[in-house]
Each structure stands twice: as C-alpha cells, then as structure tokens.
Amino acid sequence: MTMIKKAIMIGAGPAGLAAALRLKKASGIDCTIYEIRKKPATIGGAVNIPPNGVRLFNELGLYDALNTRASSASVMTIAPTDKTPLFEYDIGEACKNTTGFGVWRVLRADIIEVLLAAVQHEGIPVVFGKTLTEVLEAPETVKITFDDGTVDSAGILLGCDGIHSSVRKLHVDPVIEPEYSGVSNMFAILPTIALVAPSTTKPAIQMTFISDGLFSVVPCTASGDQLYWVYSRRIEIPGDEDSRDGWEAFGQKAIQELKTGMFDALKDVTGQWGDAIRGLISATDTIKFYPIYKMSPSCRWSTGRCILLGDAAHAMQPHLGQGTSMALEDVFLLSRLLESGPAQLDESFRRYEELRRP
Ligand SMILES: Cc1cc2nc3c(=O)[nH]c(=O)nc-3n(C[C@H](O)[C@H](O)[C@H](O)COP(=O)(O)OP(=O)(O)OC[C@H]3O[C@@H](n4cnc5c(N)ncnc54)[C@H](O)[C@@H]3O)c2cc1C
C-alpha cells in the first residue's frame, strides 16, 4: 500500500473526475481537481460506452444516474448503400449475456454533469480557469504552479488533461507530440423532432459505409429525443501548418462542402435510409468538425510522482468507442495499486504501465 495523503488531478474530464471520486472513496485520499476551462464544458456530441465502461460507472455508484440519461438502444445495423442491412445484431443483449452490462450512448455533457455532481457531493474541490505553467518534483512531493502565480502540492499528480496534456508537455514527456490520425469527424446532435424521415427514430445504432467514409446515427438519450450523427472520413492535414487556426478554417470549409455537396458524398445511399440521412444533415444547423489525433505508444506515462491517465497517455481513434472506458480502467487500476499494491510509488507506476500498455 502506498502512503499517499493528497492527490492533484489536472483536468476535469472523465479521467480526472472519476479518479478523484475513486481515490477519495476507496482510499480516503484528499483530492483537488484543476481544470483549464472557466466552467464545465466538453467538445460536444455523444459517446458510446461499452460494457467495460458501464460496469465501472456502476462501481463508481453512478449506474442509475447515467442509465436514466443514456440511450440503451442496442441493435446495431450496418447498412450498405441500399436499404437491405448487411448486418444486424443485438450488441447490447450479447454484451449483457456475457458481462452483465449492456451498452450506452450518452451525451458527453451528461457524463460530465453526473461525475461532477458526485465529486461535489464528496466535497472534492474542482477549481476552474487554472492554467498550469510548472511541475516540480521533490523526493516526497510534487509542486505545481499556475499562470496566476498560485501553487499547490501533493504526494501524487495525475495528468488527466487529455490529448494535448500540459502535464505531459511540461514534465512527463516534453518531446512527444500527438499525431494526426488522418481521419476527421463531422458531427451534430439533433432533436428527433427536427427530422423529416421518421424511420431514423428507430432506436438503434446505424452505420453506413459510403465511398469515402462512415456515416453513423445513434440515439443518445434515454427517451430517444436526441440523435447523434457523425460522418467520419479521411482528410489530409491542411497545408504545412498543423495549427489550430488552419484546422478551424479548414473545418468550416469541410462542413460547408458537406452541406452543399452532401448529395454527392451520399449519392450512393439510396432508398428510405438515404433520404433519412440527407434529411438529417439538412435539418442540422450546427455541425462540429474534429480532427482526430492519437498518441504514439512510445509516449512516456510517468515520472517519480506524476502519472498520465486517459487520453493524456493513450488517446486512440474513436471508432471502437473505448476512450472513456479506457480512462475509467486506468483509474480503477491505479486506485487498486495505491490501495493494495506495492509500498513504493514507482513500483505501482511500473505495474500500472505493465498492465495497461498491452
Ligand atoms: C470525435 C471523437 C469521438 C469519440 N467517441 C468516443 C466514443 O464513442 N466513446 C468513448 O468512450 N470515447 C470516445 N472518444 C474519446 C473520448 O472522448 C476520450 O477518450 C475521453 O474523453 C478521455 O477522457 P479524458 O478525461 O482522458 O480526456 P478529456 O475528455 O479530453 O478531458 C480532459 C480535460 O482536461 C482539461 N484540460 C486540458 N488541458 C488542461 C490543462 N492544461 N490544465 C487543466 N485542465 C486541462 C480539458 O478541458 C478537459 O476538461 C471520442 C473522441 C473524439 C475526438
């Protein structure tokens, strides 16, 4: 067992909030979470939570809170471009039969709201609007500094600050950079009521492979009143500069092309389903563009008193819908190692990497 009395989490996303909740409840460790955003926020959209994630939300005591918000629609349909499904499978039922837990599609905002409420219920401070500038490690402690001059210190620092992690860049592995995966997503949330074609309200996970990508539609609330659609396709990095500005301008152009050229990209999708997809896009006012980055497996994950969790360590492409669940698995393993693992922190970190990297 590692004698840690206080932990700091950088990032109030799924990894940071879940880590604080788990370490406080399982080990009585005092936690403080620092978040760069000024208030709770996400990139928007919804996520798929497979049974490994649902099980860990249950372990956190949040099953009911999320189950009443998430869609549990579980029939997955993979459609070709005409109306006959290539493949139809009750993935939720199959998961329940083998693991005891089904699958959810849930709004990111709902996950954060539920986790945040639980964290606040435990009295764990979440401090918003904090930009990390320095991490300094000593043998018994790690000290952090923010751009407003404030400092804090703890026995362990958890970098839960996502793919563009400052804990990683400032301290754990300053050399490594996330790589663009070559794939970008365009996505939107749409009230079901806005739809022209009623067939898409069928509660199921629908995926269609078109000539240059994947178009997927899923309900993402328990009542089915909101749908999440995502169009995922290969897009070359714009120009030479991989800058945020370049991507923003490029994203706007890609969205415009999708809206004006949607009949082109989707021309092979025929029948009622094709009409439904076109109806979905034309009924959508705001489409978001998200270039997908990933971390190289060679990224360093820890130093003496700092460790990376979730996307900060191992952001992956989203097509298996495992990112959030992988972050939760990180949290539970780290908690177990701190609670009943080796006495030395570096040995716990070594075990964590040994078990998580594969
Ligand atoms: C398009 C897309 C679709 C996806 N679909 C799915 C899916 O279906 N299912 C699924 O499980 N996963 C999906 N993912 C992946 C999933 O979003 C992530 O794996 C998951 O959110 C990781 O959680 P995290 O807490 O590690 O990081 P994040 O969710 O990125 O949270 C990091 C937090 O840290 C904050 N932060 C950043 N920098 C700092 C800093 N310097 N200081 C303080 N705070 C900071 C951020 O504001 C944020 O609140 C998808 C990802 C993308 C991009």
The ligand as a Tripos MOL2 file, in Angstrom:
@<TRIPOS>MOLECULE
LIG
   53    58     1     0     0
SMALL
NO_CHARGES

@<TRIPOS>ATOM
      1 C1        -14.6780   12.6790  -32.3150 C.3       1 LIG1
      2 C2        -14.4770   11.8140  -31.1160 C.ar      1 LIG1
      3 C3        -15.3850   10.7980  -30.8420 C.ar      1 LIG1
      4 C4        -15.2080    9.9900  -29.7170 C.ar      1 LIG1
      5 N1        -16.0980    8.9910  -29.4630 N.ar      1 LIG1
      6 C5        -15.9510    8.2410  -28.3400 C.ar      1 LIG1
      7 C6        -16.8910    7.2260  -28.0080 C.ar      1 LIG1
      8 O1        -17.8400    6.9670  -28.7310 O.2       1 LIG1
      9 N2        -16.6950    6.5450  -26.8380 N.ar      1 LIG1
     10 C7        -15.6540    6.8160  -25.9990 C.ar      1 LIG1
     11 O2        -15.5250    6.1770  -24.9470 O.2       1 LIG1
     12 N3        -14.7310    7.7280  -26.3210 N.ar      1 LIG1
     13 C8        -14.8620    8.4530  -27.4510 C.ar      1 LIG1
     14 N4        -13.9350    9.4000  -27.7470 N.ar      1 LIG1
     15 C9        -12.7710    9.5260  -26.8760 C.3       1 LIG1
     16 C10       -13.1280   10.1950  -25.5560 C.3       1 LIG1
     17 O3        -13.6880   11.4640  -25.7960 O.3       1 LIG1
     18 C11       -11.8830   10.3320  -24.7220 C.3       1 LIG1
     19 O4        -11.1430    9.1380  -24.7350 O.3       1 LIG1
     20 C12       -12.2220   10.6760  -23.2850 C.3       1 LIG1
     21 O5        -12.9260   11.8940  -23.2260 O.3       1 LIG1
     22 C13       -10.9390   10.7630  -22.4760 C.3       1 LIG1
     23 O6        -11.1780   11.3670  -21.2340 O.3       1 LIG1
     24 P1        -10.0180   12.2090  -20.5420 P.3       1 LIG1
     25 O7        -10.5990   12.6690  -19.2560 O.co2     1 LIG1
     26 O8         -8.7650   11.4260  -20.5580 O.co2     1 LIG1
     27 O9         -9.7600   13.4460  -21.5040 O.3       1 LIG1
     28 P2        -10.7210   14.6270  -21.9660 P.3       1 LIG1
     29 O10       -12.1120   14.1680  -22.1340 O.co2     1 LIG1
     30 O11       -10.0540   15.2740  -23.1170 O.co2     1 LIG1
     31 O12       -10.7070   15.6300  -20.7210 O.3       1 LIG1
     32 C14        -9.5490   16.3950  -20.4260 C.3       1 LIG1
     33 C15        -9.9470   17.5690  -19.5460 C.3       1 LIG1
     34 O13        -8.7610   18.2670  -19.1810 O.3       1 LIG1
     35 C16        -8.9310   19.6490  -19.4530 C.3       1 LIG1
     36 N5         -7.6080   20.2190  -19.7150 N.ar      1 LIG1
     37 C17        -6.8990   20.2080  -20.8600 C.ar      1 LIG1
     38 N6         -5.7190   20.8120  -20.6770 N.ar      1 LIG1
     39 C18        -5.6770   21.2100  -19.3920 C.ar      1 LIG1
     40 C19        -4.7060   21.8870  -18.5980 C.ar      1 LIG1
     41 N7         -3.5320   22.2940  -19.0980 N.pl3     1 LIG1
     42 N8         -4.9880   22.1520  -17.3140 N.ar      1 LIG1
     43 C20        -6.1780   21.7640  -16.7550 C.ar      1 LIG1
     44 N9         -7.1330   21.1240  -17.4740 N.ar      1 LIG1
     45 C21        -6.8820   20.8360  -18.7660 C.ar      1 LIG1
     46 C22        -9.8940   19.7050  -20.6150 C.3       1 LIG1
     47 O14       -10.5250   20.9620  -20.6960 O.3       1 LIG1
     48 C23       -10.8500   18.5770  -20.2510 C.3       1 LIG1
     49 O15       -11.8610   19.0060  -19.3720 O.3       1 LIG1
     50 C24       -14.0840   10.1970  -28.8640 C.ar      1 LIG1
     51 C25       -13.1790   11.2080  -29.1500 C.ar      1 LIG1
     52 C26       -13.3590   12.0090  -30.2740 C.ar      1 LIG1
     53 C27       -12.3470   13.0760  -30.5480 C.3       1 LIG1
@<TRIPOS>BOND
     1     1     2 1
     2     2     3 ar
     3     2    52 ar
     4     3     4 ar
     5     4     5 ar
     6     4    50 ar
     7     5     6 ar
     8     6     7 ar
     9     6    13 1
    10     7     8 2
    11     7     9 ar
    12     9    10 ar
    13    10    11 2
    14    10    12 ar
    15    12    13 ar
    16    13    14 ar
    17    14    15 1
    18    14    50 ar
    19    15    16 1
    20    16    17 1
    21    16    18 1
    22    18    19 1
    23    18    20 1
    24    20    21 1
    25    20    22 1
    26    22    23 1
    27    23    24 1
    28    24    25 2
    29    24    26 1
    30    24    27 1
    31    27    28 1
    32    28    29 2
    33    28    30 1
    34    28    31 1
    35    31    32 1
    36    32    33 1
    37    33    34 1
    38    33    48 1
    39    34    35 1
    40    35    36 1
    41    35    46 1
    42    36    37 ar
    43    36    45 ar
    44    37    38 ar
    45    38    39 ar
    46    39    40 ar
    47    39    45 ar
    48    40    41 1
    49    40    42 ar
    50    42    43 ar
    51    43    44 ar
    52    44    45 ar
    53    46    47 1
    54    46    48 1
    55    48    49 1
    56    50    51 ar
    57    51    52 ar
    58    52    53 1
@<TRIPOS>SUBSTRUCTURE
     1 LIG1         1 GROUP 0 **** ****
